[in-house]
Amino acid sequence: MALFGSNEEDKNSVQKVRPTICKTQNVARELLQIAHSHRVKVEDLDFNLLETKTYTRLSDNNIQDMEWREMSQQDLYEMDDATALLNPSFEIKQEHEVEIFLKKVDEDPYKNLKLAVGANATKCKVYLTISAGSEMDYTPDFEREFLILINKRKIRSGILINVFDEMVGEVVSKVSAFVRVSQHAVYAKKETLLIAESYEPKLTINDALILHYENKKDVVDENQKVDYSSRGFIKNVKKDELLIEYRKGKLGKAGRSCRGIFIKPKEPVIKNQPTFKIDETIKEVETYDNIQYIAVINGYIAFEDNQYGIRNDVDLDQISFKTTGSISTGLDSEVSVSVKEEDAEKDAIGTGMVVEVSEINIDGSVGPNAKVFALRATIAGQTHKTSKVRADNLNINIHRGNAYGKKVHITRLEHGNIDCNHVEIGQAIGGTVRANTIKIDLCASHVRATASHLIEIKKLQGSENFFTIDPLLKKSARQSLLDNDDETKGLEREIREITDEVNRYTKLIEDGKSSFNDIKKRLLHYKKNKIKMPDSFVKKYKQFQKTQQHLEVLRKEQAEKTKEYSLLSSRRGTFQEDILKARIINRSRWVGHNELKFKLVDPPIDIVYYPTDGSYDKVFGLVQGIDGNYQVKVMDEE
């Protein structure tokens, strides 16, 4: 049988619902029972609160040793403290006498008020929510009626009234003031107000062992592709870094909900106490809340035989996608990696791998698209043409890829690229080299070498080589020159403007000098004869003095700007002087066609020279002739 019958049956049922008075601790349950017995919706029922009684008692070991005692309103105020309410033996309940009846929607003055009472998870905070679009009309009894409305909603939700709700009076006054001002109030947006707050419990904390070194994550741009080759094979750590933390379990703090229910904290679960050991590279610091394990040195964390420690050296057979994945500990990690691949057909650093450590020694080759970054690096094998190696101190046996650093040594260059400060090459068979100083023991053909100071060849065996001196080789030098030129142009403009100003004020003073001397004589005469000086004379005299003073300031500024301009101009000349000191040296016989080039700074032109095939001219430099033109000449042995 359906719970609700036809419209005719519902009409008959409505007629049978009569106002019912009852005493209950659970008004919501009474409403549900009456709704069910009369076959009406519980939302159609309402009630009047006739009386509320509050009872308390104490119990011991779950054996009731005291009867329920009714509390007056004054007793409730005095009771509302943590000492009583946080006593687990304390109990509180409320009994309500209510009159339940069928709601008449047409006669409900709050039918357009969308009101709800809700609470947080622990029921220790209760909120009144007035939804957007709610409407209310002001009446003389509005405050009393609105408070009754709130209490009825709280009772429906099982929340105690007149307990934990000292703020409700202020809430009612606030709403009443808003409604009274406009008489007919409309809420444009939702408003949530705290109407009860009891004692929030503090959650129990279970113990936990946190491996912070495992949880470190690099910040990755959301548009950046995930690098599946980077699997964190080595966990690098820094001195004073928190590696591991044991958080001690703690019993929570008891509370009591706005329903009057005591909230007992759970006992903490203790199951993660440290059982491992540590060596001298890690220190243990214990506090009230936790035990911290902190790095004493830089390196990477190792766990062997149930002991944690920090190591600096690691030996690997190969770094590849299948074995370790990419390794990145940072240049300042003090981690040294040694890679030894005994199979000559395999790369020690596999395709696409990225390695970043303080020091690396590779007994093998670097594969395609691999990248190696270090402070010190040694590669006993060869580099692929698409590989990249960067290190302050770099040694490579056979180089075909891209190398960058400060001090680089290449045993055999085979069409690779080098960009560094200083490089020494045993044998060069093609390739591009850019450095401040370049030294090549044996130079074959098709080598492009550009230096800012020196190119020295011990033995030349091939031709079609291009040796260039460029004082602006480095990006920093080019930028320095550009900045210097910009400042120089700015100073030229400022000096022109100041000079025009100096000339103008100089002319003003020269034109008015005779008039000024005449005024000066008259003023001295007035002063000597104690005659009051005319204001017009005094004013003109002071104006002329100010003009002279301003001219002195301008001349001083002009001198300072001119001095600064001379300094900047000399800086530009320094770049030119550098190229005049630079040398290209071949300590053997010239073979075939080779080109020597010096790139002038001012004017920005190239001076080219082609050594004669078979000649023994060794040292070449750039000199400026009597006519002011520059040319490459054979210099004395240096």
C-alpha positions as CSV (number, residue, x, y, z in Angstrom):
1,M,0.0,0.0,0.0
2,A,1.3,3.5,-0.9
3,L,2.1,5.8,2.0
4,F,0.1,8.6,0.5
5,G,-3.3,7.9,-1.0
6,S,-5.4,9.9,-3.5
7,N,-6.1,13.6,-3.2
8,E,-9.5,12.7,-1.5
9,E,-7.8,10.4,0.9
10,D,-5.2,13.1,1.7
11,K,-8.0,15.6,2.3
12,N,-9.7,13.3,4.8
13,S,-6.4,12.6,6.5
14,V,-5.7,16.3,6.9
15,Q,-9.0,16.7,8.7
16,K,-8.0,13.9,11.1
17,V,-4.7,15.8,12.2
18,R,-5.5,17.5,15.4
19,P,-3.1,19.6,17.6
20,T,-1.1,17.1,19.7
21,I,0.8,18.0,22.9
22,C,3.6,15.8,24.0
23,K,6.8,15.8,26.1
24,T,9.8,14.4,24.3
25,Q,13.6,14.5,24.1
26,N,13.4,14.0,20.3
27,V,11.0,16.3,18.6
28,A,12.1,15.2,15.1
29,R,11.1,11.6,15.9
30,E,7.7,12.7,17.2
31,L,7.0,14.7,14.1
32,L,8.0,11.7,11.9
33,Q,5.7,9.4,13.9
34,I,2.7,11.7,13.7
35,A,3.3,12.3,10.0
36,H,3.4,8.5,9.4
37,S,0.3,7.8,11.4
38,H,-1.7,10.5,9.7
39,R,-0.2,9.8,6.3
40,V,1.0,13.4,5.7
41,K,4.5,14.7,4.8
42,V,6.6,15.6,7.8
43,E,7.4,19.0,6.1
44,D,3.7,19.8,6.4
45,L,3.9,19.7,10.3
46,D,5.0,22.4,12.6
47,F,5.1,22.7,16.4
48,N,4.9,25.3,19.1
49,L,7.5,25.2,21.9
50,L,5.6,25.3,25.2
51,E,8.4,24.5,27.6
52,T,12.0,23.2,27.7
53,K,13.6,21.6,30.8
54,T,17.3,20.9,31.0
55,Y,18.6,18.0,33.2
56,T,22.1,17.0,34.2
57,R,23.6,14.2,36.2
58,L,27.0,12.6,37.0
59,S,27.8,8.9,36.6
60,D,30.7,6.8,37.7
61,N,32.0,3.9,35.7
62,N,28.8,3.8,33.7
63,I,26.8,3.2,37.0
64,Q,24.4,6.0,37.6
65,D,24.9,7.2,41.1
66,M,22.9,10.4,40.9
67,E,19.4,11.2,39.6
68,W,18.7,13.6,36.8
69,R,18.5,17.2,38.3
70,E,16.6,20.0,36.6
71,M,18.7,23.0,35.9
72,S,17.5,26.6,36.0
73,Q,18.6,29.1,33.4
74,Q,21.0,30.7,35.9
75,D,22.4,27.2,36.7
76,L,23.0,26.7,32.9
77,Y,25.0,29.9,32.7
78,E,27.1,28.9,35.7
79,M,27.6,25.4,34.4
80,D,28.9,26.5,31.0
81,D,32.6,26.0,31.6
82,A,35.2,23.5,30.5
83,T,35.6,22.0,34.0
84,A,32.1,20.6,34.1
85,L,31.3,20.1,30.4
86,L,34.6,18.3,29.7
87,N,34.0,15.8,32.6
88,P,33.3,12.4,30.9
89,S,31.0,11.5,33.8
90,F,28.8,14.6,33.2
91,E,25.6,14.1,31.2
92,I,23.1,16.7,30.0
93,K,19.7,16.4,28.2
94,Q,16.7,18.5,27.4
95,E,13.0,17.6,27.4
96,H,10.6,19.7,25.3
97,E,6.9,20.1,25.7
98,V,5.5,20.9,22.3
99,E,2.2,21.2,20.5
100,I,2.4,19.6,17.1
101,F,-0.1,20.7,14.4
102,L,-0.6,20.9,10.6
103,K,1.1,23.8,9.1
104,K,-1.0,26.5,7.3
105,V,1.2,27.8,4.6
106,D,-1.1,30.7,3.7
107,E,-0.9,32.0,7.3
108,D,2.9,31.5,7.7
109,P,4.6,35.0,7.8
110,Y,8.0,33.4,7.1
111,K,6.9,31.3,4.1
112,N,9.4,33.3,1.9
113,L,12.3,32.8,4.4
114,K,14.7,30.1,3.3
115,L,16.3,29.3,6.7
116,A,18.6,26.4,7.6
117,V,20.5,25.3,10.6
118,G,23.7,23.2,10.0
119,A,26.7,22.1,12.0
120,N,30.3,21.1,11.4
121,A,31.4,17.4,11.5
122,T,31.8,17.3,15.3
123,K,28.5,19.2,15.8
124,C,30.6,21.7,18.0
125,K,29.8,24.7,15.8
126,V,26.2,25.4,14.6
127,Y,25.4,27.9,11.9
128,L,22.3,29.6,10.7
129,T,22.1,30.1,7.0
130,I,19.8,32.5,5.3
131,S,19.7,31.8,1.6
132,A,19.8,34.4,-1.2
133,G,16.3,35.5,-2.2
134,S,14.9,35.2,1.3
135,E,12.3,37.8,2.2
136,M,11.1,39.0,5.7
137,D,8.6,41.6,6.9
138,Y,9.3,43.5,10.1
139,T,6.7,43.3,13.0
140,P,6.8,44.7,16.5
141,D,7.5,41.1,17.8
142,F,10.0,40.2,15.2
143,E,13.0,39.6,17.5
144,R,11.0,37.3,19.8
145,E,9.5,35.4,16.9
146,F,12.8,35.1,15.0
147,L,14.5,33.7,18.1
148,I,11.6,31.1,18.5
149,L,12.1,30.2,14.8
150,I,15.8,29.6,15.4
151,N,15.3,27.5,18.5
152,K,12.7,25.4,16.7
153,R,15.2,24.7,13.9
154,K,17.8,23.8,16.5
155,I,15.4,21.5,18.3
156,R,14.5,19.7,15.0
157,S,18.3,19.1,14.5
158,G,18.8,17.8,18.0
159,I,20.8,20.8,19.1
160,L,20.5,22.0,22.7
161,I,18.9,25.5,23.2
162,N,20.0,28.0,25.8
163,V,23.3,26.2,26.1
164,F,26.5,27.1,24.1
165,D,24.5,29.9,22.4
166,E,25.4,33.1,24.1
167,M,25.9,34.8,20.7
168,V,22.4,34.0,19.4
169,G,20.9,37.2,21.0
170,E,23.4,39.3,19.0
171,V,22.6,37.4,15.8
172,V,18.9,38.0,16.3
173,S,19.5,41.7,17.0
174,K,21.6,42.0,13.8
175,V,18.9,40.4,11.6
176,S,16.2,42.4,13.3
177,A,18.0,45.7,12.7
178,F,18.4,44.8,9.0
179,V,14.8,44.0,8.6
180,R,13.6,47.0,10.6
181,V,15.5,49.5,8.4
182,S,13.8,48.4,5.2
183,Q,10.6,47.0,6.7
184,H,10.5,44.4,3.9
185,A,14.0,42.9,3.7
186,V,15.4,40.8,0.8
187,Y,18.7,39.0,1.0
188,A,20.7,39.5,-2.2
189,K,23.3,36.9,-1.2
190,K,23.6,34.0,1.3
191,E,24.5,34.8,4.8
192,T,25.9,32.4,7.4
193,L,25.9,33.2,11.1
194,L,27.4,31.3,14.1
195,I,24.6,30.6,16.6
196,A,26.2,28.0,18.9
197,E,29.7,26.9,19.8
198,S,30.7,24.2,22.3
199,Y,34.0,22.6,23.0
200,E,35.8,21.4,19.9
201,P,37.8,18.2,20.5
202,K,41.4,18.0,19.4
203,L,41.9,15.0,17.1
204,T,44.1,12.2,18.2
205,I,47.4,12.0,16.2
206,N,48.7,8.5,15.2
207,D,52.4,8.2,15.0
208,A,54.0,8.4,11.5
209,L,57.4,7.9,9.9
210,I,57.9,10.5,7.1
211,L,60.7,10.0,4.6
212,H,61.1,13.6,3.6
213,Y,64.0,12.8,1.3
214,E,61.7,10.5,-0.7
215,N,58.9,13.1,-1.0
216,K,61.0,15.9,-2.5
217,K,59.6,17.0,-5.8
218,D,61.0,19.5,-8.3
219,V,58.6,22.3,-9.3
220,V,57.4,21.4,-12.8
221,D,55.5,23.8,-15.1
222,E,52.0,22.6,-15.8
223,N,52.7,22.8,-19.5
224,Q,55.9,20.9,-19.2
225,K,56.0,17.3,-20.3
226,V,56.6,14.6,-17.7
227,D,60.1,13.3,-17.8
228,Y,59.7,9.6,-17.3
229,S,63.4,9.1,-17.5
230,S,63.9,11.0,-14.2
231,R,63.2,8.4,-11.5
232,G,65.3,9.7,-8.7
233,F,67.8,6.9,-8.6
234,I,70.0,9.0,-6.3
235,K,68.3,11.1,-3.6
236,N,70.6,14.1,-3.1
237,V,70.5,15.9,0.2
238,K,71.9,19.1,1.5
239,K,73.6,19.9,4.8
240,D,71.0,20.7,7.6
241,E,68.2,19.2,5.4
242,L,65.5,17.3,7.3
243,L,65.7,13.8,5.9
244,I,63.4,11.7,8.1
245,E,60.9,12.6,10.7
246,Y,59.1,10.4,13.3
247,R,56.0,12.2,14.5
248,K,55.0,10.9,17.9
249,G,51.5,9.7,18.5
250,K,49.4,12.0,20.8
251,L,46.1,11.5,22.6
252,G,43.6,14.0,21.4
253,K,41.6,16.4,23.7
254,A,38.0,15.6,24.7
255,G,35.1,17.8,23.6
256,R,31.4,18.1,23.9
257,S,29.0,18.7,21.0
258,C,26.2,21.2,20.9
259,R,23.9,18.2,21.3
260,G,25.4,17.7,24.7
261,I,27.3,14.5,23.8
262,F,30.7,14.0,25.3
263,I,33.3,13.4,22.6
264,K,36.0,11.0,23.8
265,P,39.3,11.0,21.9
266,K,40.6,7.8,20.4
267,E,43.7,6.2,21.7
268,P,46.6,6.9,19.2
269,V,47.9,4.0,17.1
270,I,51.6,3.5,17.6
271,K,53.1,1.3,14.9
272,N,55.9,3.3,13.1
273,Q,58.5,3.7,15.7
274,P,62.0,3.9,14.2
275,T,63.9,0.7,14.1
276,F,66.7,1.8,11.8
277,K,70.2,3.1,12.7
278,I,72.1,6.1,11.5
279,D,75.8,6.9,11.1
280,E,77.8,10.1,11.9
281,T,76.7,11.8,8.7
282,I,73.1,12.2,10.1
283,K,72.2,13.7,13.4
284,E,69.2,12.9,15.6
285,V,67.2,15.7,17.2
286,E,64.3,14.8,19.5
287,T,61.6,17.3,20.6
288,Y,58.3,16.9,22.4
289,D,56.4,16.4,19.1
290,N,58.9,14.4,17.0
291,I,62.3,13.0,16.3
292,Q,64.1,14.6,13.4
293,Y,67.0,13.1,11.4
294,I,69.0,15.9,9.8
295,A,71.9,15.8,7.2
296,V,75.3,16.7,8.6
297,I,77.0,16.9,5.1
298,N,76.0,17.3,1.4
299,G,75.7,14.2,-0.7
300,Y,73.1,11.5,-1.3
301,I,71.2,9.3,1.1
302,A,72.1,5.6,1.3
303,F,70.3,2.8,3.2
304,E,72.3,-0.4,3.8
305,D,72.0,-3.1,6.5
306,N,69.2,-1.1,8.2
307,Q,71.4,2.0,8.5
308,Y,71.0,5.4,6.9
309,G,74.0,7.4,5.9
310,I,75.1,10.1,3.5
311,R,77.6,9.2,0.8
312,N,79.5,11.3,-1.8
313,D,80.7,8.6,-4.2
314,V,78.7,6.3,-6.3
315,D,79.9,3.6,-8.8
316,L,77.6,2.6,-11.7
317,D,77.9,0.4,-14.7
318,Q,75.7,2.5,-16.9
319,I,73.3,5.4,-16.7
320,S,70.4,4.6,-19.0
321,F,66.6,4.6,-19.2
322,K,66.5,0.9,-18.3
323,T,68.9,1.1,-15.4
324,T,69.0,4.3,-13.4
325,G,67.2,6.9,-15.4
326,S,68.5,10.5,-15.4
327,I,70.4,11.5,-12.3
328,S,70.3,15.1,-10.9
329,T,71.8,15.9,-7.6
330,G,72.9,19.5,-8.4
331,L,76.3,21.0,-9.0
332,D,76.8,21.9,-5.4
333,S,75.8,18.5,-4.0
334,E,79.4,17.2,-3.6
335,V,78.3,13.9,-5.2
336,S,80.9,12.2,-7.4
337,V,79.7,9.6,-9.9
338,S,81.9,7.0,-11.6
339,V,80.4,5.2,-14.6
340,K,82.2,2.3,-16.2
341,E,80.7,0.5,-19.2
342,E,82.9,-2.4,-20.2
343,D,80.9,-3.2,-23.3
344,A,82.4,-1.0,-26.1
345,E,79.2,-1.2,-28.1
346,K,77.1,0.4,-25.4
347,D,77.1,4.0,-24.2
348,A,78.0,4.7,-20.6
349,I,75.6,7.6,-20.6
350,G,72.5,6.3,-22.6
351,T,70.4,8.1,-25.1
352,G,68.6,11.2,-23.8
353,M,69.9,10.8,-20.2
354,V,70.5,14.0,-18.1
355,V,73.2,13.9,-15.5
356,E,73.9,16.7,-13.1
357,V,76.4,16.1,-10.3
358,S,79.4,17.8,-8.7
359,E,81.9,15.4,-10.4
360,I,81.7,12.6,-12.9
361,N,84.2,10.2,-14.4
362,I,82.9,8.3,-17.4
363,D,84.8,5.3,-18.6
364,G,82.9,5.0,-21.8
365,S,80.9,7.1,-24.2
366,V,78.2,9.7,-24.0
367,G,75.2,8.7,-26.2
368,P,72.9,10.7,-28.5
369,N,71.0,13.7,-27.0
370,A,72.6,13.0,-23.6
371,K,73.4,15.9,-21.3
372,V,76.1,16.0,-18.7
373,F,76.5,18.9,-16.2
374,A,79.2,19.0,-13.6
375,L,81.9,21.1,-12.0
376,R,84.5,18.5,-13.0
377,A,84.0,15.9,-15.7
378,T,86.2,13.3,-17.4
379,I,85.0,11.3,-20.5
380,A,87.4,8.5,-21.4
381,G,85.3,7.5,-24.4
382,Q,83.7,9.7,-27.0
383,T,80.8,12.1,-27.2
384,H,78.0,11.8,-29.7
385,K,77.4,14.7,-32.1
386,T,74.1,15.5,-30.5
387,S,75.3,15.3,-26.9
388,K,76.0,18.2,-24.6
389,V,78.7,18.4,-21.8
390,R,79.2,21.4,-19.5
391,A,81.8,21.5,-16.8
392,D,84.2,24.1,-15.3
393,N,87.0,21.6,-15.7
394,L,86.4,19.2,-18.6
395,N,88.5,16.4,-20.1
396,I,87.2,14.5,-23.1
397,N,89.1,11.8,-25.1
398,I,87.2,12.0,-28.5
399,H,84.8,14.9,-28.9
400,R,82.1,15.0,-31.5
401,G,79.4,16.8,-29.6
402,N,79.0,20.1,-27.8
403,A,81.3,21.1,-24.9
404,Y,81.1,24.1,-22.6
405,G,83.3,25.1,-19.7
406,K,86.0,27.2,-18.2
407,K,89.1,25.0,-18.7
408,V,88.7,22.3,-21.3
409,H,91.1,19.6,-22.6
410,I,90.3,17.5,-25.7
411,T,92.5,14.7,-26.7
412,R,91.0,14.4,-30.2
413,L,88.5,16.9,-31.7
414,E,86.4,15.3,-34.5
415,H,84.1,18.0,-35.9
416,G,82.7,18.8,-32.4
417,N,81.9,22.2,-31.0
418,I,83.7,23.8,-28.0
419,D,82.8,27.1,-26.2
420,C,84.9,27.9,-23.2
421,N,87.4,30.2,-21.6
422,H,90.6,28.2,-22.2
423,V,91.0,25.0,-24.3
424,E,93.9,22.7,-25.1
425,I,93.4,20.2,-27.9
426,G,95.7,17.4,-28.7
427,Q,94.6,16.8,-32.3
428,A,91.9,18.7,-34.2
429,I,90.2,17.1,-37.2
430,G,87.5,19.6,-38.1
431,G,85.3,21.3,-35.6
432,T,84.4,24.7,-34.2
433,V,86.2,26.2,-31.2
434,R,85.4,29.5,-29.4
435,A,87.5,30.5,-26.4
436,N,89.6,33.3,-24.9
437,T,92.8,31.2,-25.6
438,I,93.1,28.2,-27.9
439,K,96.0,25.8,-28.0
440,I,96.2,23.0,-30.5
441,D,99.1,20.5,-30.7
442,L,98.2,19.0,-34.1
443,C,95.8,20.8,-36.4
444,A,94.5,19.0,-39.5
445,S,91.9,20.5,-41.8
446,H,88.5,22.3,-41.6
447,V,89.0,23.7,-38.1
448,R,87.2,27.0,-37.3
449,A,88.9,28.6,-34.2
450,T,87.9,31.9,-32.8
451,A,89.6,33.4,-29.8
452,S,89.7,36.8,-28.0
453,H,93.4,36.7,-27.0
454,L,95.4,33.8,-28.5
455,I,95.4,31.0,-31.0
456,E,98.5,28.8,-30.9
457,I,99.1,25.8,-33.3
458,K,102.2,23.6,-32.5
459,K,102.0,21.7,-35.8
460,L,99.8,22.3,-38.8
461,Q,99.2,19.3,-41.1
462,G,96.1,20.4,-43.1
463,S,94.4,23.3,-44.8
464,E,91.1,25.1,-45.1
465,N,91.3,26.3,-41.5
466,F,89.9,29.6,-40.3
467,F,91.6,31.3,-37.4
468,T,89.9,34.4,-36.1
469,I,90.6,37.0,-33.3
470,D,87.4,38.6,-32.0
471,P,87.7,40.7,-28.8
472,L,83.9,40.7,-28.6
473,L,83.7,36.9,-28.7
474,K,82.0,36.5,-25.4
475,K,78.4,37.6,-25.0
476,S,79.4,39.6,-21.8
477,A,82.0,41.6,-23.8
478,R,79.5,42.4,-26.5
479,Q,76.9,43.5,-24.0
480,S,79.5,45.5,-22.1
481,L,80.4,47.4,-25.4
482,L,76.8,48.0,-26.2
483,D,76.1,49.4,-22.7
484,N,79.3,51.5,-23.0
485,D,78.1,52.9,-26.3
486,D,74.6,53.7,-25.0
487,E,76.1,55.5,-22.0
488,T,78.5,57.4,-24.2
489,K,75.7,58.6,-26.5
490,G,73.7,59.7,-23.5
491,L,76.6,61.7,-22.1
492,E,77.2,63.3,-25.5
493,R,73.6,64.6,-25.5
494,E,73.9,65.8,-21.9
495,I,77.2,67.6,-22.5
496,R,75.7,69.4,-25.6
497,E,72.8,70.6,-23.5
498,I,74.9,71.7,-20.6
499,T,77.4,73.5,-22.9
500,D,74.5,75.4,-24.5
501,E,73.3,76.4,-21.0
502,V,76.8,77.5,-20.0
503,N,77.1,79.6,-23.1
504,R,73.8,81.3,-22.5
505,Y,74.5,82.2,-18.9
506,T,78.0,83.3,-19.8
507,K,76.6,85.8,-22.3
508,L,74.0,87.0,-19.8
509,I,76.8,87.8,-17.3
510,E,79.0,89.5,-19.8
511,D,76.2,91.6,-21.1
512,G,75.1,92.7,-17.6
513,K,78.6,93.1,-16.1
514,S,78.9,96.9,-16.5
515,S,75.4,97.4,-15.1
516,F,76.2,95.1,-12.2
517,N,79.4,97.0,-11.4
518,D,77.5,100.3,-11.4
519,I,74.8,98.9,-9.0
520,K,77.6,97.5,-6.8
521,K,79.3,101.0,-6.5
522,R,76.0,102.7,-5.7
523,L,75.1,100.1,-3.0
524,L,78.5,100.7,-1.4
525,H,77.9,104.4,-1.5
526,Y,74.5,104.0,0.2
527,K,76.0,101.7,2.8
528,K,78.9,104.0,3.6
529,N,76.6,107.1,4.0
530,K,74.1,105.0,6.0
531,I,71.4,105.6,3.4
532,K,68.6,103.1,3.0
533,M,69.3,101.1,-0.2
534,P,66.5,101.0,-2.8
535,D,64.8,97.6,-3.0
536,S,65.1,97.5,-6.8
537,F,68.9,97.9,-6.6
538,V,69.2,95.1,-4.0
539,K,67.0,92.8,-6.0
540,K,69.0,93.3,-9.2
541,Y,72.2,92.7,-7.3
542,K,71.0,89.4,-5.8
543,Q,69.7,88.2,-9.2
544,F,73.1,88.8,-10.8
545,Q,74.8,86.9,-7.9
546,K,72.4,83.9,-8.4
547,T,73.2,83.9,-12.1
548,Q,76.9,83.7,-11.4
549,Q,76.4,80.9,-8.8
550,H,74.3,78.9,-11.3
551,L,76.9,79.3,-14.0
552,E,79.5,77.9,-11.6
553,V,77.3,74.8,-10.9
554,L,76.8,74.3,-14.6
555,R,80.5,74.5,-15.3
556,K,81.2,72.0,-12.5
557,E,78.6,69.6,-13.9
558,Q,80.1,70.1,-17.5
559,A,83.5,69.2,-16.2
560,E,82.2,66.0,-14.4
561,K,80.3,64.9,-17.5
562,T,83.3,65.5,-19.8
563,K,85.5,63.5,-17.5
564,E,83.0,60.6,-17.4
565,Y,82.7,60.8,-21.2
566,S,86.5,60.5,-21.5
567,L,86.5,57.5,-19.3
568,L,83.8,55.7,-21.3
569,S,85.6,56.6,-24.6
570,S,88.8,55.0,-23.2
571,R,86.9,51.8,-22.3
572,R,85.9,51.4,-25.9
573,G,89.5,51.9,-26.8
574,T,90.4,49.1,-24.5
575,F,88.6,46.6,-26.7
576,Q,90.6,47.9,-29.6
577,E,93.9,47.6,-27.6
578,D,93.0,44.0,-26.8
579,I,92.9,43.0,-30.5
580,L,96.3,44.7,-31.0
581,K,97.7,42.5,-28.3
582,A,96.1,39.3,-29.6
583,R,98.2,36.8,-31.5
584,I,97.7,33.9,-33.9
585,I,100.7,31.6,-33.8
586,N,101.7,28.6,-35.9
587,R,105.0,27.1,-34.8
588,S,105.3,24.9,-37.9
589,R,105.1,25.4,-41.7
590,W,101.9,26.7,-43.3
591,V,100.1,24.1,-45.5
592,G,97.6,24.9,-48.3
593,H,94.9,27.5,-47.9
594,N,94.3,29.0,-44.5
595,E,92.7,32.2,-43.4
596,L,93.6,34.6,-40.5
597,K,91.1,37.2,-39.5
598,F,91.1,40.0,-37.0
599,K,87.8,41.6,-36.2
600,L,88.2,45.4,-35.4
601,V,85.9,47.1,-32.9
602,D,86.2,50.6,-34.2
603,P,85.6,50.8,-37.1
604,P,83.7,47.4,-37.1
605,I,85.6,45.8,-40.0
606,D,87.4,42.5,-40.6
607,I,91.1,42.5,-41.5
608,V,92.0,39.2,-43.4
609,Y,95.3,37.6,-44.1
610,Y,96.2,34.4,-46.0
611,P,99.6,32.9,-45.1
612,T,101.7,31.7,-48.0
613,D,101.7,28.0,-48.5
614,G,105.0,26.6,-47.4
615,S,106.0,29.7,-45.4
616,Y,107.4,29.5,-41.8
617,D,106.0,32.7,-40.6
618,K,105.0,32.0,-37.0
619,V,103.5,34.9,-35.1
620,F,100.8,37.2,-36.5
621,G,99.2,40.3,-35.1
622,L,97.3,43.4,-36.1
623,V,99.1,46.7,-36.4
624,Q,98.1,50.3,-37.3
625,G,100.1,52.0,-40.0
626,I,101.1,55.7,-40.2
627,D,98.1,56.3,-42.4
628,G,95.8,55.0,-39.7
629,N,94.9,51.8,-41.6
630,Y,95.2,48.4,-40.0
631,Q,96.8,45.3,-41.4
632,V,97.9,41.8,-40.3
633,K,101.7,41.5,-40.1
634,V,104.3,38.9,-39.1
635,M,105.5,39.8,-35.6
636,D,108.7,39.1,-33.7
637,E,108.7,35.8,-31.8
638,E,106.9,36.1,-28.4
